[in-house]
Amino acid sequence: MKHSVGHDLDPQTARKVARHALEGYAAQFSQYSPQVNWLNEDAATVSFAAKGLTIKGQVDLRPGEIAIDLSVPFALKLFQKKAIQVVDGEIREWVDKAKNGQMPD
């Protein structure tokens, strides 16, 4: 499942937003064993487990958007929308913080 969150941030701020959002998601949902592995400054692989299965994906930072592509096993399709909503919400929260000057270093 592909999803993107648009923004009008400069690349450096977008990187901070993505990192904080993924860290926040991992902390909030630690019971799902979230894993984030940054491949470079603009791409990360992500995974988490639910009901004994693993959802894997990639997050890519592009000009004007943070793109998410998740591969969800059929047995977890019911959780697909919720997973995207949670990640989307976390990213949007950090985009708003960045716009309001509330971005920690």
Z-matrix of the N, CA and C atoms (Angstrom, degrees):
N
C 1 1.445
C 2 1.514 1 108.42
N 3 1.320 2 115.50 1 128.77
C 4 1.452 3 120.54 2 179.67
C 5 1.523 4 109.93 3 -105.18
N 6 1.330 5 114.53 4 142.65
C 7 1.460 6 121.89 5 -179.70
C 8 1.518 7 107.51 6 -152.71
N 9 1.308 8 117.37 7 148.44
C 10 1.467 9 118.92 8 174.82
C 11 1.519 10 109.48 9 -138.72
N 12 1.325 11 113.97 10 151.88
C 13 1.455 12 122.38 11 177.12
C 14 1.519 13 106.33 12 -116.89
N 15 1.321 14 116.15 13 116.53
C 16 1.454 15 120.76 14 179.81
C 17 1.524 16 111.86 15 -76.42
N 18 1.314 17 115.40 16 153.70
C 19 1.464 18 121.08 17 177.12
C 20 1.526 19 108.54 18 -157.17
N 21 1.324 20 115.42 19 167.11
C 22 1.458 21 120.63 20 176.07
C 23 1.533 22 110.53 21 -124.14
N 24 1.318 23 115.31 22 38.96
C 25 1.460 24 122.34 23 -177.76
C 26 1.526 25 110.61 24 -93.85
N 27 1.330 26 115.12 25 156.16
C 28 1.460 27 118.67 26 173.17
C 29 1.535 28 108.22 27 -71.56
N 30 1.338 29 117.52 28 159.92
C 31 1.471 30 119.98 29 -174.92
C 32 1.533 31 114.21 30 -56.61
N 33 1.326 32 118.16 31 -40.92
C 34 1.469 33 120.45 32 -178.32
C 35 1.527 34 110.98 33 -64.26
N 36 1.332 35 117.01 34 -43.65
C 37 1.464 36 120.72 35 179.13
C 38 1.521 37 110.60 36 -67.55
N 39 1.316 38 117.19 37 -38.72
C 40 1.471 39 120.66 38 177.35
C 41 1.532 40 110.40 39 -60.83
N 42 1.312 41 116.87 40 -38.47
C 43 1.479 42 120.16 41 177.43
C 44 1.528 43 110.48 42 -62.80
N 45 1.335 44 116.51 43 -44.44
C 46 1.464 45 120.09 44 178.50
C 47 1.530 46 110.56 45 -62.55
N 48 1.326 47 116.45 46 -42.63
C 49 1.461 48 121.07 47 179.05
C 50 1.529 49 110.03 48 -58.93
N 51 1.313 50 117.17 49 -48.43
C 52 1.462 51 120.79 50 -178.61
C 53 1.521 52 111.23 51 -62.30
N 54 1.313 53 116.73 52 -44.17
C 55 1.474 54 119.58 53 179.63
C 56 1.526 55 111.41 54 -62.54
N 57 1.330 56 117.08 55 -47.79
C 58 1.461 57 120.07 56 179.75
C 59 1.528 58 111.20 57 -63.99
N 60 1.319 59 116.98 58 -40.01
C 61 1.465 60 120.14 59 -179.82
C 62 1.527 61 111.07 60 -63.47
N 63 1.324 62 116.72 61 -45.45
C 64 1.466 63 119.33 62 -179.63
C 65 1.517 64 111.58 63 -68.59
N 66 1.341 65 117.44 64 -36.30
C 67 1.469 66 120.07 65 176.13
C 68 1.528 67 110.29 66 -65.30
N 69 1.333 68 116.66 67 -41.58
C 70 1.462 69 120.85 68 178.99
C 71 1.517 70 111.64 69 -63.92
N 72 1.327 71 115.70 70 -42.35
C 73 1.464 72 120.90 71 177.68
C 74 1.522 73 109.83 72 -61.22
N 75 1.325 74 116.87 73 -46.54
C 76 1.473 75 121.11 74 -178.78
C 77 1.523 76 111.05 75 -61.47
N 78 1.322 77 117.55 76 -40.52
C 79 1.463 78 120.64 77 179.87
C 80 1.530 79 111.08 78 -69.48
N 81 1.319 80 116.75 79 -42.05
C 82 1.460 81 121.66 80 -177.48
C 83 1.524 82 112.39 81 -67.58
N 84 1.340 83 116.90 82 -32.29
C 85 1.457 84 120.74 83 -175.97
C 86 1.524 85 111.78 84 -120.26
N 87 1.315 86 115.85 85 42.92
C 88 1.467 87 121.06 86 -176.88
C 89 1.530 88 112.17 87 -60.67
N 90 1.339 89 117.60 88 -24.65
C 91 1.468 90 120.47 89 179.92
C 92 1.525 91 112.57 90 -65.84
N 93 1.337 92 117.47 91 -13.72
C 94 1.465 93 121.98 92 179.00
C 95 1.529 94 112.32 93 -100.80
N 96 1.316 95 117.23 94 14.63
C 97 1.469 96 123.33 95 177.44
C 98 1.532 97 113.07 96 49.35
N 99 1.331 98 117.13 97 53.94
C 100 1.466 99 118.93 98 -179.07
C 101 1.526 100 111.77 99 -66.50
N 102 1.310 101 115.48 100 141.91
C 103 1.463 102 122.34 101 177.57
C 104 1.530 103 107.78 102 -128.55
N 105 1.318 104 115.80 103 132.84
C 106 1.460 105 121.67 104 175.64
C 107 1.513 106 107.12 105 -127.23
N 108 1.312 107 116.56 106 125.76
C 109 1.461 108 121.49 107 179.65
C 110 1.530 109 107.95 108 -127.27
N 111 1.324 110 116.76 109 109.12
C 112 1.464 111 120.81 110 179.89
C 113 1.520 112 108.84 111 -76.18
N 114 1.325 113 115.85 112 121.19
C 115 1.464 114 122.54 113 179.10
C 116 1.525 115 110.76 114 -82.02
N 117 1.315 116 115.46 115 -35.72
C 118 1.460 117 123.80 116 174.34
C 119 1.526 118 105.54 117 -159.07
N 120 1.314 119 118.10 118 -171.53
C 121 1.464 120 118.30 119 -174.63
C 122 1.533 121 113.59 120 -71.79
N 123 1.325 122 117.56 121 -10.44
C 124 1.451 123 120.69 122 -178.00
C 125 1.527 124 115.14 123 -122.18
N 126 1.323 125 118.39 124 9.39
C 127 1.464 126 120.76 125 -179.06
C 128 1.525 127 110.80 126 -149.99
N 129 1.329 128 114.53 127 139.10
C 130 1.462 129 120.27 128 178.13
C 131 1.520 130 109.38 129 -141.71
N 132 1.321 131 115.69 130 145.90
C 133 1.455 132 120.00 131 169.01
C 134 1.523 133 106.94 132 -93.78
N 135 1.318 134 115.66 133 146.75
C 136 1.455 135 121.39 134 179.90
C 137 1.517 136 108.80 135 -134.31
N 138 1.317 137 115.89 136 151.50
C 139 1.459 138 120.38 137 174.09
C 140 1.520 139 109.05 138 -156.11
N 141 1.317 140 115.08 139 154.37
C 142 1.452 141 120.91 140 171.66
C 143 1.521 142 108.07 141 -156.05
N 144 1.322 143 115.16 142 158.14
C 145 1.464 144 121.20 143 -174.32
C 146 1.519 145 110.32 144 -112.29
N 147 1.319 146 114.80 145 141.57
C 148 1.461 147 121.44 146 175.71
C 149 1.525 148 107.62 147 -147.94
N 150 1.315 149 115.89 148 132.87
C 151 1.474 150 121.28 149 177.97
C 152 1.529 151 112.13 150 54.33
N 153 1.326 152 116.67 151 36.45
C 154 1.458 153 121.24 152 177.57
C 155 1.519 154 114.99 153 78.71
N 156 1.328 155 117.84 154 3.02
C 157 1.461 156 121.82 155 179.37
C 158 1.527 157 109.23 156 -117.26
N 159 1.323 158 116.17 157 160.35
C 160 1.455 159 120.68 158 -177.53
C 161 1.517 160 111.15 159 -115.77
N 162 1.325 161 114.72 160 133.92
C 163 1.462 162 122.14 161 172.61
C 164 1.522 163 105.94 162 -101.32
N 165 1.323 164 116.49 163 127.18
C 166 1.459 165 121.82 164 -178.79
C 167 1.516 166 109.23 165 -121.75
N 168 1.317 167 114.70 166 155.31
C 169 1.454 168 118.01 167 178.13
C 170 1.503 169 112.54 168 -171.91
N 171 1.314 170 113.67 169 -171.48
C 172 1.461 171 120.64 170 -179.95
C 173 1.517 172 108.66 171 -138.51
N 174 1.321 173 114.90 172 145.88
C 175 1.458 174 122.75 173 173.90
C 176 1.515 175 106.41 174 -117.65
N 177 1.333 176 115.84 175 127.87
C 178 1.458 177 121.50 176 -179.98
C 179 1.520 178 109.48 177 -124.81
N 180 1.319 179 115.49 178 132.19
C 181 1.453 180 120.80 179 175.57
C 182 1.517 181 108.03 180 -93.88
N 183 1.320 182 114.73 181 122.38
C 184 1.460 183 121.82 182 -179.79
C 185 1.521 184 107.55 183 -125.80
N 186 1.310 185 117.70 184 160.97
C 187 1.469 186 118.53 185 176.85
C 188 1.535 187 110.78 186 -56.20
N 189 1.308 188 115.92 187 119.26
C 190 1.460 189 120.83 188 176.97
C 191 1.509 190 116.64 189 82.26
N 192 1.336 191 118.41 190 0.47
C 193 1.464 192 118.98 191 179.14
C 194 1.525 193 112.09 192 -157.17
N 195 1.320 194 113.46 193 154.62
C 196 1.460 195 121.86 194 169.59
C 197 1.520 196 104.57 195 -114.16
N 198 1.339 197 115.89 196 113.46
C 199 1.463 198 121.85 197 -174.11
C 200 1.528 199 110.33 198 -98.64
N 201 1.314 200 115.12 199 137.62
C 202 1.462 201 122.92 200 -179.86
C 203 1.520 202 107.76 201 -123.01
N 204 1.319 203 116.31 202 131.89
C 205 1.462 204 120.83 203 176.63
C 206 1.525 205 107.20 204 -131.60
N 207 1.329 206 116.89 205 109.39
C 208 1.467 207 121.95 206 -178.04
C 209 1.514 208 110.93 207 -109.02
N 210 1.316 209 115.33 208 139.21
C 211 1.454 210 122.39 209 173.44
C 212 1.529 211 106.47 210 -105.28
N 213 1.316 212 115.38 211 111.00
C 214 1.458 213 120.88 212 -173.64
C 215 1.521 214 109.79 213 -110.19
N 216 1.342 215 117.70 214 122.57
C 217 1.469 216 119.81 215 176.67
C 218 1.530 217 110.46 216 -58.55
N 219 1.324 218 116.11 217 147.86
C 220 1.458 219 121.52 218 -176.73
C 221 1.530 220 111.84 219 -51.75
N 222 1.316 221 117.38 220 -41.68
C 223 1.469 222 121.21 221 -177.26
C 224 1.526 223 112.55 222 -63.99
N 225 1.338 224 117.29 223 -17.19
C 226 1.467 225 120.85 224 -179.34
C 227 1.524 226 112.82 225 -109.32
N 228 1.318 227 117.63 226 10.58
C 229 1.472 228 120.76 227 -178.26
C 230 1.529 229 112.04 228 -55.20
N 231 1.327 230 117.35 229 -31.43
C 232 1.460 231 120.32 230 178.07
C 233 1.526 232 111.90 231 -62.50
N 234 1.329 233 117.01 232 -26.43
C 235 1.458 234 121.75 233 -178.32
C 236 1.522 235 112.22 234 -91.22
N 237 1.316 236 117.50 235 -6.68
C 238 1.458 237 122.26 236 -174.11
C 239 1.536 238 111.85 237 -58.92
N 240 1.331 239 116.78 238 -50.45
C 241 1.465 240 120.14 239 -179.43
C 242 1.517 241 111.03 240 -61.59
N 243 1.313 242 116.38 241 -42.19
C 244 1.463 243 120.51 242 -178.59
C 245 1.524 244 110.40 243 -64.05
N 246 1.319 245 117.32 244 -41.93
C 247 1.465 246 120.91 245 179.64
C 248 1.524 247 110.51 246 -60.92
N 249 1.325 248 116.14 247 -45.44
C 250 1.465 249 120.45 248 179.62
C 251 1.528 250 110.40 249 -65.56
N 252 1.328 251 117.96 250 -42.25
C 253 1.457 252 121.31 251 179.92
C 254 1.520 253 111.91 252 -60.01
N 255 1.329 254 116.05 253 -41.74
C 256 1.455 255 120.22 254 -177.77
C 257 1.528 256 110.34 255 -68.00
N 258 1.330 257 117.38 256 -46.51
C 259 1.459 258 120.72 257 179.80
C 260 1.531 259 109.78 258 -64.94
N 261 1.322 260 117.21 259 -43.81
C 262 1.453 261 121.95 260 177.90
C 263 1.532 262 110.61 261 -57.70
N 264 1.317 263 116.72 262 -47.43
C 265 1.462 264 121.16 263 -179.87
C 266 1.515 265 112.36 264 -61.05
N 267 1.311 266 116.56 265 -41.53
C 268 1.462 267 121.07 266 179.72
C 269 1.533 268 110.29 267 -64.33
N 270 1.321 269 117.02 268 -43.49
C 271 1.466 270 120.61 269 179.48
C 272 1.524 271 110.12 270 -64.97
N 273 1.320 272 117.64 271 -46.33
C 274 1.470 273 120.90 272 -179.13
C 275 1.521 274 111.21 273 -61.97
N 276 1.321 275 117.12 274 -37.95
C 277 1.465 276 121.04 275 177.69
C 278 1.528 277 110.45 276 -60.22
N 279 1.334 278 116.52 277 -44.56
C 280 1.464 279 120.10 278 -179.54
C 281 1.526 280 112.13 279 -72.73
N 282 1.326 281 118.37 280 -32.15
C 283 1.469 282 120.69 281 174.05
C 284 1.524 283 108.88 282 -61.97
N 285 1.329 284 117.27 283 -44.77
C 286 1.462 285 120.65 284 178.31
C 287 1.523 286 111.57 285 -62.20
N 288 1.331 287 116.93 286 -41.77
C 289 1.463 288 120.16 287 177.87
C 290 1.521 289 110.74 288 -61.13
N 291 1.321 290 116.54 289 -42.08
C 292 1.469 291 120.54 290 179.35
C 293 1.524 292 110.54 291 -62.47
N 294 1.319 293 116.96 292 -43.11
C 295 1.463 294 120.71 293 -179.67
C 296 1.522 295 111.95 294 -66.36
N 297 1.337 296 116.67 295 -29.20
C 298 1.460 297 121.37 296 -179.60
C 299 1.526 298 113.49 297 -93.47
N 300 1.330 299 116.64 298 10.10
C 301 1.458 300 120.70 299 178.06
C 302 1.514 301 114.40 300 71.87
N 303 1.322 302 117.82 301 24.45
C 304 1.467 303 122.34 302 -177.99
C 305 1.513 304 112.82 303 -106.11
N 306 1.320 305 116.93 304 22.51
C 307 1.466 306 121.64 305 -177.00
C 308 1.528 307 109.71 306 -85.41
N 309 1.354 308 117.45 307 116.30
C 310 1.468 309 118.93 308 174.03
C 311 1.530 310 110.14 309 -70.59
N 312 1.292 311 116.96 310 160.30
C 313 1.481 312 120.75 311 178.82
C 314 1.483 313 112.87 312 -72.34
